[in-house]
């Protein structure tokens, strides 16, 4: 066999036996993260402007209304923003 071919084969064998070193990256997430749409940002600001904190679980219904959970007067409250942009607490 050719000496160059033997050295190449030995080099590949040795290289294959070395474990790959991959830096570990840890992300502290509580769940899937996504970028909010411009509409979501506007709706959250409307809700916050009504005097509440911690707008969570914002979802849009098929009819165009938005629902969320908020903190108001140290209690969890449901809030709805209708298609006209009116904020209503439930």
Residue, then its C-alpha position, 0 to 999 in steps of 0.5 A: x500500500x502507498x505510505x501516504x494512503x496509510x498515513x491518511x487512513x491512520x490520521x482519520x482513524x485517530x481523528x474519529x476517536x477524539x470526542x468532539x468538544x462542543x460548548x454547552x449553551x444553557x438558556x433559562x426559559x419557562x416555555x417557548x419564546x416568540x417575538x410578539x407581533x406589532x398588534x400584540x404590543x399595541x393591545x398589551x399597552x392598551x391593557x397596561x394603560x387601564x392601570x394593570x400590571x403583569x399582562x399574561x397569556x394574551x390570546x386572540x379569538x376568532x372574532x377579533x377580541x383579545x383575552x389576557x390575565x392581569x394583576x389588578x389590586x393584587x388579584x388575578x383578573x381576566x381582561x377582554x379587549x374587544x374588536x373596537x379596542x375597549x378594555x373590559x375586566x371580567 
